[in-house]
Structures are given as structure tokens and as C-alpha cells.
Amino acid sequence: MSLVPVQTPADGPLFAEVNMGAEPSAPTVRATVVQAATIFYDTPATLDKAERLLDEAAGYGSQLVVFPEAFIGGYPRGSTFGVTIGNRTAKGKEEFRKYHASAIEVPGPEVDRLAAMAGKYKVFLVMGVIERDGYTLYCTVLFFDSQGHYLGKHRKVMPTALERVIWGFGDGSTIPVFDTPIGKIGAAICWENRMPLLRTAMYAKGVEIYCAPTADSRNIWQASMTHIALEGGCFVLSANQFCRRKDYPPPPEYVFSGQEEELTPDSVVCAGGSVIISPSGTVLAGPNFDGEALISADLDLGEIARAKFDFDVVGHYSRPEVLSLVVKDDPTNPVTFTSASGKAEVSQK
């Protein structure tokens, strides 16, 4: 695993200081975004890989580590799950069964292990997972503090395109921003970062370190990340996987629909592009399109106030008498039971 710090001279230190006028009242936080591939259909092995990467990042002094979208459970790139309008194939249903089995329950033993990792390496951890809630899956981000406590989760509110066939929709109850000793941390996943109202809700909660786990490796993604940093006056940390065809099971077990004939085992199917951007729009580290890497930078939190002086989207640059937003943040449950227990009852005869 290679380390990609802020650009420094060849004979400079491993991690360069990002000196933007830091002072005791404006601490500096060392952050790392992980660019690495899931071990598909093997969640225990993926957890082992996550721990190795955390160990390496902690060795570089990282205080915050952000993993890509769906790192635990996997992003099923190229798969159609046998879906066409009006039909789902038997093979596609079996693919979903295997994908469902690779997902994790929240809370659950895998969450406990991730919490233990965060505590062991003394890092704040933001982890992309596929969450299993009964027989519905969610694309979720989990948050952990450096003491090994699970803080909460964000479920992707709007899966993109065919993702809607395999993932459920998050609601307004899981759009958290956590106030931590290293700053206020929140996350939006992949293309929901392009939803202005969702971003505005996060800005209203005071997000300072805006995590953007993604599966989008296109160059145009960088423009979105820069815009969010400027718009929100926040640091943006975008983590994506770097994957080759061989990181997925071989055909016929797993097929990249419409592409398989053109791919070799070494073909890049997701090129990464992980990046860290400051509230002024300065790229602090990345984007990296070269391979698996740890991409790190020092975040001068004083830069947030300097950026907000120019533009505070939910403060002095807002016009609530003209434009306002209402966020429905109550859980939306399909079934509500009025008794204390909502579990199945055994008939007494």
C-alpha cells in the first residue's frame, strides 16, 4: 500500500505540514482517505484488509480515516442481478442471495469489530458498508470515535440508477453530523452529493469535515468535490475504491454486463480519484488514479473560519425569508405497532 501525502520535495518529510496560518486555537487534524478494493463475497477477509490499512494509516499519525462507499460488502460494479423490466432471472436472484450474505447487520459483530479497530488504533473511522436490515440492503456509512465507540450511521437517501433495485432508501433520520474533538463530521455517499438540499441540511448541522465515499472515478467528480468544499466552507474527503477486474470473482460466477469480453484480469474497472480538498478549494492531496493508496493531508481547521468569512451558506449568505428548507428527520417505518412489543406473538389457546 502506497502513501500519497501532500506534495513535498523529494527530500522532504513523509508528511508535509499544510501551513495555512495554524495557531493554538485552530488545531490541525491529520486525515487519510483509503483507496482500496473490497475482497468481494468475503466480508471477513475484507475486515482483515481494513484493519491492515488502519494500522498503516495510524502509523503515519492519522487521526481520521475514511473508507470508500460499500467497502464492507462490496460495490457490485457491472452486475445487473439479472434484471430486466418485468423479469428477474434465477441466476440474478442467486447473485442477490450471495450479496445479501456478504452484507452486515447494524448493530452486529462486524460493527463491534470495526469499533474495536478504531479504539485499538486511536482513530476516528468513517466506513462504507452494505447494511442488511432483514432482507433489505442499504448503502450505509458507519461512524466510530477514537475510543472505540460506534457513533451512528448514514443511509444513502437516493441510490443511483440500477442501485435502486438492490438497495433501499435512507430517510431523514440518518443524516447525522457528529461533534467530535477533531471537528464536526458527516457524510454523503456518491451521487447524493449532487443533491443540493441534502448538502444544505448537512451545512445547517455545521459539518466541518465532509466525507464523500464514492464509486465515481470520473474526472468530473473532482469538480463536484471542489464545489462542495467552497459552498460548504468545509474540508471534503472523498474516498473511492481502485479495482481491477481480478478484484471481482471470475466469470461465469460474476459477469460485467456488456463489458466482460473486453476485460482482462488486470483491466481497471474503477480508477479511484480519491482526494482531499480544503474549504478554500485547494487540493491538499490527490486525486490519485494510480492504484491502491493511502491519501493523506493535514487539515488546518482555522481554514474553515477564513472560508466562512467569505461565504456562509446557512449563515450570513442565506436569505431565509426568501428561500428556506424543511427537513423531515423522523424515522419512516412501514409498520407501527401500538403495543410495547412489535414481535410476532404466539397464540395462547
Disulfide bonds with the S-S distance in Angstrom:
none
